[in-house]
């Protein structure tokens, strides 16, 4: 059963924990450091500023695994993970990479013939293989007409110097973004969800990708078991201290076919799943404590309805975004309102 709604209602605003502050108000939208009227540094606007044409990600499954699946850093994988929840129909392991890309381009080009593409290596850990194989796969994807770059989902412990050398080389000619699964800054939570890496490894991954001028993105799950509201605000502040370019936020969902689903069934009291309003309040507070230079790619994740055990919101992603934007206006607040550069 889901947690009572009153446990998930918006909490009192938590300001920066680092330095004393003076509450500011915003009277002129042009004051926003990202230079447009939205009250957060949104990904869509940022992305349009980078490219001339429309750009679409094409998700592919290249047959990778993860070091917490094959025994190197654990077995069983992440307790929350079911890759089937986010794979489009054309993204099938039984289909060759070439065919997946062709099918993706065919699907999107019907409406926008001039569209350009980023091939999104999404499933599992897409740098967890010999560099020679990575070069082969990445090069194959980049050879397609209209493909201008790659988005590569991976883990912070799978970015050694050889892999980074390859990505740095490719980034000289193409748009290369590495999406790093951080999930949480708390090592005890990382152990609990069987990630098999540490927060300190995430810090190194962002420092190294930034140093090599490789675009990066932090993937974070809000509401993991054992984490309190204040932990999530501290997370925003910790991420803000790193050279993170983009973030993707993801409310905790319990999906079928996962170890976490079994845990939830046996010990529901260990989970504090957010209501829509409670999560919207958290996102606003999170944004207030987030470095305004960080681009926010998304607030929520969605999965096929039949695969979601809880929470069942019955809301489209764009509807949630509208709710957050409305609250930001109503509360006259914005991304970075309480952020302080401590360096």
N, C-alpha and C positions, 0 to 999 in steps of 0.2 A: 504494500500500500504506500501511497505517496505521503510525504510529510504534511502535517496540517498547514493550511495556507498561512495562518498567522505567523508561523516560523519563517516564512519566506517573503514576507512583505518588506518593502524597502527599509533598510536600516538607516539610522542617523548618519549624515554625511561624515566621512572620515577624511580629514585633511592630511597634508603631507606630514609624515612622521620624522622627517629629516631635519627641517629647519623651521624656526619661527616664521610666520607669514602674516601678511595683511590681506584681508579679503578684497578682491578686486571686482569691479563690475565692468561689463562690456557695453559701451554705448555706440560704438561704430564698428560694424561688421568688417570693415576693411582692415581693422587692427589684427584680425586673425593672421597668424604668421604664415599660414599656407595659402593665403591670398584669394580666398573665395568665401561665399556667404555661409557655407555649411559650418556647423559648429564642431566639426571634427575633421581631421585630415583624411578624407575618404579615398579609397583605392580607385574608384571609377574615374574620378576627376584627375587624380594623379596619373593614372594609366593613359588617359586620353592626351595628357600633356607630353607623354613620351613618344607617341607614335602618330604618324600621319593618318593611317587607315584604321579601320576597326580591327581589333585583335581579339582572338578567341583561343582559349586553351582547349587542347584535344587530349583527353586522358587516355593513357595506354597502360597496359599491364605487360611488362617485359619479362615476367617470370622470376623476379627476385624473391629472396626470403629475408629473414631478419636474424641477427645474432642472438636474440632471446627466443628464437624458435628452433634453431639448429643445434643448440647446445654450447655455442661459444660463450654466450653470456646468460644462458638460461634456456628453458624449454617452455612450450605452451604459448609463447607470445604475450602481448599486453592483455591484461584481464578484460579490458573494455572493447577490444578490437574484433570487428567482423568486417573485412574488406568489402563484402558484398553490399554493404549499406551505402557505398558512395561510388560504385562503378557504373557508368552508363552501359547500355546494352551492347554497343560496339566494342567495348573494352573487355575482351575475352581472352583468357590465357591460352585457349585452344586455337586462337587466331594469330597468325604471324604478325609481328610488329608492323610490317609494311602495310598489311591489309587493314589493321586497326587505324592507322593514320589516314589511309585512303578513305575508309568509311567515315571517319570523323570529318575530313575535309568535304566529302560529298554531302554530308548532312548539313553542314553550316553554310556551304557556298551556294546552296539553292536560293537562299534569301539575300545573301551579300556576296556577290561574285568577286569583289575586290578585297574581301577580307583576308587578313594575314593571321598566322597561327603560331602559338607556342605549344610545343609537344610537352605534355605534362606527364612525366613518369611518376605516377601517383601511388601505386599499390606496393606496400611493404617498403623495404629499404633499398633505394635505387642507386646507391653508391657501394653496396655491399657485394662486390665481385672483383675479380682481377681487373686492373686498369686496362689491360688489352681488350677485355670484353666490353668494358664501359665505353672505351673509345669507339669500338665497332658499333655499338647500339646508338650512342649519341650522334655519331657521324651519319648513320643511316637515317635517323630522324631529321637531321638538319639538311639533307639533300633534297627534300621535297620542295617543289615550287610553292612559294607562299609561306614557308616555315621560316621564321626570323629568330627563333631561339628556343630555349628549353626551360621548363620549371621542373626541378628535381627534388622530390620528397625523400628525406633521409633522416638519419639519427645523428646526434652530435659525436657519437663514438665511431662513426664510419666515414670520417673525413680526414684521412691521414695525408701526409705531404704529397704522395703520388697522386691521389685523387684531386687534391687542391691544385696541384700543378696542371692537371688536365683541364679542370674547370677554368682556371685562370687563362690558359691558352685559348680555350673556346670563347671566353668572354671578350677577347680582343676583337672578335668578328661578329659575335651574336649576343643577343640578350640572354644571359644565363642567371636564373634565380635558384638558389638553394633554399628549400623549405625545410627547416630544421624542427623536428619534433621535440620540443622542450617539455611540454605538458604541464610541468610544475617546477617551482624553484626549490621545493622541499625534498631532500634526499629520502626521508622516511616514507613519503608518499610514493616516490619513484620505485622504491623497493616493494611497497605494498601492491602496486599495480604491475609489478614484474617488468619494468622497463629495462633494467639491466645496465643503466648508465647513471651518471651523476649530474647534478646541476653544474659542478665545476667544469665538466666536459662541454656543457652547453656554452658556458662563458668563453672557453677557448675557441669553440667553433665559430662564434660570432666575431671574435677578435680576428681570427685568421681569415675568414671570408671577407671581412671589411678591409683588412690590410691588403688583400690581393684584389680589391675592387670587384668582388663577385657579389651580385645582389643577394640579399638574404631575407628570410621571413621566419618569424617565430610562431610556431603552432602551439597553442595553449588551451588546456581544458579547465574550465571553471566549475567547481563544485565536486571535486574528487573526494572520496570518502576520507574522513579524518581532517579535512581542511576547514578552517573557520573563515568567516567573512573578512576578518582583518588579514588573514594570510593572503587573500586575493588582492587586497590593496597593496600590501607589501610586494606582491609579485609585480604589479604595475610599476612600482617604484624601482624594483631591481632591474626589470627589463629596460626601463628608461635610462639606466646608467650604462648600458651597453651599446655598441654600435649596431643596433638593430634597425633595419630599414623599413620592414613591414611586419605586421602581426595579423594572425588569424585567431579569433577567439571562438570557442566551441563550448556550449553548455553541456554538462554531463548528461548523456542519454544512456539508458540501459537497453542494449540491443540483444535480440535473440542469438543463440549460438555462441555466447561468450561466457568466460569464467565469471565475469561480473554479474551476469544474469543469474547464475546459480547462487552467488553470494547474496544478491538482492532478495532472492526468494527465501533464503534461509535466515538472513539477518537484516530485514528492511530497516530496523531502527538505526543501523550504521550509516544510512544514506539520508542526506538532506537535499532532496531534489527541488530545484527552483520552480516556483510558479512563474507565469509570464511577467507579472508585475514585479515580483521580487527580483527576477533576473534583469529586467529593464533598469531597475534602480541600481543594481550592482554595476551594470555596464556604464551608466552615467558616472557613478563614483569612480570606477576604474579609469574612464577617460579623463576625468579631472586630475588624476594623479599620473597620467601618462605623458611622456615627453612629446610635445607638439610636433616634433620633426618626424615621428614614427607614423607611417601610413597604415591606416586600419583597413584591412581587406574584408573582414566580415566579423559579425557579432555572434552568429549562430550557425549551427550545422543542421542539416536535415537528412532524413533517411526514409526509405519506403515505409509507409505507415504500418504495414504488417510486420515489420522487423523491429519496431519500437515498442518496448515494454512499458517504459516510463521515462520522463513525464510525457504525457500526450497533450500537447498544446493545441493542436488543430489550427495552426497559424503558419502562413507562408513567410518565407524569409523577409520579403520586401515589406510585409505588414509589421514585422517586428522592428525593422529599420525605421519605419515611419513612426512607430511608437517611441523609440529612443530619440529621434530627431525632435519630436513634439515635446518630450520632457526636457530636453536641453534648452529649448526656447522658453518653455514655461518657467524653468528655474533660472533662466538667464545665466547659464553656465556653458562650459566648453572644454574641449580637450586641452589638458595642460594648465588648467586654472590654478591648481595647487602644486604643480610640478616645480621643483627647484633644481637647477644645475648645481650639483655639489662639488664640482671639480674646480 
